[in-house]
Amino acid sequence: MYRVWSFLTEYSSLLIIGAITALIWANINVDSYHHFVEFVIWDHAPIGHYHDGHRTLTVHYLVNDVLMALFFAIAAKEVWEAVILKNGSLRGKKAATPLFATLGGMLGPITVYLGLATLFGSTTFDAVANGWAIPTATDIAFSYLVGRIVFGAGHPAVRFLLLLAIADDAAGLIILAIFYPSGELALEWLLLSLAAALAVFFVANWLPRYLDRGQQDRPNSTWMRTKLGFWPYALAGCFSWYGFMASGLHPSLGLLPIVPTIPHADRAFGIFAAAEKYLTDLLNQIEHALKTPVEIVLFFFGLLNAGVEFSAIGDATWLVLAGLLVGKPVGILIMGWIAARPLGLGIPEGMRIIDLVVIGCVAAIGFTVSLFFAAAAFDAGPTQDAAKMGALFSFAAAIIAIVAGRIFKVQKQET
């Protein structure tokens, strides 16, 4: 349990403080809050929002589009290791049912969100339709914590939930890249990102290992690691980020092509595994070095994105909540059952089919990524504010999950 609390302290405590501060500030003086959020750091800048023939770098752009790239790089690192490494959680048959459940946990919220929006009428549908991805998100840290409270640390449902959340993050990155571009698409700029990734992999990763073949002391790899460290990858990351920005894709994903090029561990232990802190590969070293910066970034992310007046509650609020609180559990139950029973893929020993409902309730905590999707889906205004309120209210899923655990007689397993 210490590992979980440690993770939440490192990544989420300042995020919550920032979100609460934003809520209080916006409901006391909304004008000064929005003035802070849209404060212009540099007009006619080389990076920033593009309008009227030039770019403007604001505080909001700096955090959401530039600095949040570090957060998504860490998320991508966990997904990459889960897919590529020995014992990775997204490898093999053990991942099949959770991946089906992840699909249900995305299709269910989308169906509920768009279905209810249709019932609200064409005017409402047109206003909110672009926010369909907001309720697909799962906040991995808070969901994992609530999952351990409901099921106990040793219950197989907790590992199932964590795998589902990691897969959900991976799908979220794909959705953000494809469906929420930050401007007009000019995909030829992605060649710059690809070139940066290939160049740094060849020069800083493959070439030293090739030159070291047959030498146990690995002098070239050691020199590259001790003398240059992460700097070649940081430089490549800057080029890759710029390529994403210029391409029109969301620039917060700009570091993703660089993550697979960094030397990584031989096997995966898992995001909350205590053994991870002892890994000495460069990828894990970079992640550890980014913990404090990302913690600060998440504070400002909460501060700049959660400032919503309570009067902003509207149709989008209820649609996001319905998608999360109804669509998630139903979707995860249906697709998890299809995978486990008709398809014969099974579920982990010690889990029941009905546990999928409780897992779905836990996974309905959207928060961080839901807030990000809301900011990406809508322009600043009433609809965006209403959608953000739904993301904030998704914390109610924690209470619902605890109640559901009691109703469905979940047997907690602490070891």
VENTALIN-V768721 format. One line per field, one symbol per residue. phi: phi as a letter, one per 40 degrees, with the letter a starting at -180 (. if undefined). psi: psi as a letter, one per 40 degrees, with the letter a starting at -180 (. if undefined). burial: # if it has 24 or more other ideal C-beta (glycine too) atoms within 12 Angstrom, else .. A space follows every 10 residues. Layout:
phi: ???
psi: ???
burial: ???
This chain:
phi: .dcccccccc bbcccccccc dcccccccac ccccccccdc cacfccbhcc afgabbcbdc cdccbbccdc cccccccccd ccccccgccb bgcccccdcc ccdccbcdcc cccccccccc hcccdccbdc cdcdcccbcc ccccccdccc cgcccccccd cccccccccc ccccccccbb ccaccbcccc cccccccccc ccccbccdcc ccdgbccfcc cccccccbfc cdcccccccc cccccccgcc cccccdccdc ccdbccacbh cbcccccccb ccccccdccc dcdcdcdcdc ccccbccbcc ccdadcdccc ccdccbcccc cccccccdcc bdcgcgbddg bbdcccccdc ccccccfdcc cccccccbcd idcccccccc cccccdcccc ccccccccfc ccbcb
psi: dddddddddd dddddddddd ddddddedgd dddddddehh dhifieiahh ifeiihhidd dddddcdedd dddddddddd ddddiheief iaddeddddd ddddeddddd ddddddddde iddddddede ededeeihhd dddddddddd didehddddd dddddddddd ddddddddeg ieahhgedee dddddddddd dddecddddd dehehdegdd ddddddddbe dddddddddd ddddddeeih eeededddde ehhiidihei dehdddeehe idddddddde dddddddddd dddeeeghid eehadddddd dddddddddd dddddddddd cdefeiiihe iidddddddd ddeehdbddd dddddddiih addddddddd ddeeeddddd dddddddefh hhhd.
burial: ...#..##.# ##.###.##. ###.##.... ..##.###.. ......#### ....###### ########## ########## #####..### #...###### ########## ####.##... ......#### ########## ########## #.#.###### ########## #######.## ###.....## .###.##.## #.###..#.. .........# #..##....# .###.##### #######.## ########## #####..### ###..#..#. #######..# #.######## #########. .#.####### ########## ########## ......##.. ########## ########## ########.# ..######## ########.# ##.##..#.# .....
